[in-house]
Amino acid sequence: MNIKITKVTDSRIDELDSSNLQFGKQYSDHMLICDFENGAWQDPTIVPYGNISMSPATTFIHYGQSLFEGIKAYKRKDGQVSIFRPKDNWERFNVSARRMAMAEVPEELFMEGMRQLIELDKEWVPDSEGSSLYIRPFMFGTDAFIGVKPADTFRFMIITSPAGAYYSKPTRIYVQNKYVRAFPGGIGFTKAAGNYGACMLPTLETRKLGYDQILWTDGFTHKNVQEIGTMNVFFVFGNTVVTPDLSEGTILAGVTRDSVIKLLKEKGIAVEERPIGIDEIEENYRNGLLKEAFGAGTAAVIAPISELFYNGDTMMLPPIETWEISNFIKKELADIRYGQIPDTHSWMYKVC
Ligand SMILES: *Cc1c(COP(=O)(O)O)cnc(C)c1O
């Protein structure tokens, strides 16, 4: 694969205030672009970050053939830059692409394109504690045609943005029993843009009620929990960790979720992937067995839940300081990412 690189003449790195990184506010010097035309991926290019132009009839603007991924690169104390489990994101990208009738992206384009982009912009990977370079691969249908049909042409791009340590204050959760995020047979298991668009209004309404995030429930009974906001959700009942299973296709198979499950099992902690009803959560709460609850995802890593509001009742979680399992996971993941402990799973993909 031949990537044509056009470098910036003046880097914007001096404008970066690494002591005050705000998520998604600044983008690194370069971006990757590759077009799918005439049934084949063309040669990718890496060019200075900037605007793109397109026909107002472009498919994805009207019909939503658009999807993305979220990945992070970390800089170790010795300067080495590595990306956390990017091949899993590549696989998931193509799971999303198949469901959205879009072209699949070859492994080399995704992985080597990303690697070269990050290598070129390695100065943009922050090295302060807890910081990272957020990597956003995405793809959209680009036919200049307003008729309703799957696009024949697509654009794949990668942009990156330095991200500071994500301090997630304990979140107040509202259990949603009006709106639905995902149904069996739908696109809940994909990172399609439309999933996010559909969640904006429910999230806004939830914030107005004074809560931070929604705990989504199934659309048939509003009893079985799915995810919180755009994170996978975990509960600790006694000594057992439980998280909803993926079999219905309503839940995004998070890379963080998978890492949490693997690390806990290796530590000898019982983990169950199965349907979890809100009634079971309430019962465990009443019996004093609801010990911890948290969201898991690339952006926040672990987002502890301080309270759950359901049907007029509030369940208060014990003080975060007493939580052993989520604190263990948080530290273990950070230690692997910053090279403090051996990477026994080969999760870190070296950039340079
Ligand atoms: C991205 C995402 C997650 C988390 O996945 P990670 O791979 O851990 O970042 C969870 N739920 C939804 C709906 C998502 O879009």
PDBQT file of the ligand as one rigid body, heavy atoms in Angstrom, charges set to zero:
ROOT
HETATM    1  C1  LIG A 401     -18.275   3.123  21.424  1.00  0.00    +0.000 C 
HETATM    2  C2  LIG A 401     -19.398   2.632  22.269  1.00  0.00    +0.000 A 
HETATM    3  C3  LIG A 401     -19.171   1.895  23.446  1.00  0.00    +0.000 A 
HETATM    4  C4  LIG A 401     -17.794   1.625  24.014  1.00  0.00    +0.000 C 
HETATM    5  O1  LIG A 401     -16.993   0.888  23.173  1.00  0.00    +0.000 OA
HETATM    6  P1  LIG A 401     -15.401   0.923  23.401  1.00  0.00    +0.000 P 
HETATM    7  O2  LIG A 401     -14.866   0.071  22.319  1.00  0.00    +0.000 OA
HETATM    8  O3  LIG A 401     -15.148   0.392  24.740  1.00  0.00    +0.000 OA
HETATM    9  O4  LIG A 401     -15.003   2.361  23.284  1.00  0.00    +0.000 OA
HETATM   10  C5  LIG A 401     -20.269   1.432  24.143  1.00  0.00    +0.000 A 
HETATM   11  N1  LIG A 401     -21.528   1.689  23.728  1.00  0.00    +0.000 NA
HETATM   12  C6  LIG A 401     -21.781   2.411  22.611  1.00  0.00    +0.000 A 
HETATM   13  C7  LIG A 401     -23.180   2.650  22.207  1.00  0.00    +0.000 C 
HETATM   14  C8  LIG A 401     -20.727   2.900  21.852  1.00  0.00    +0.000 A 
HETATM   15  O5  LIG A 401     -20.987   3.612  20.756  1.00  0.00    +0.000 OA
ENDROOT
TORSDOF 0
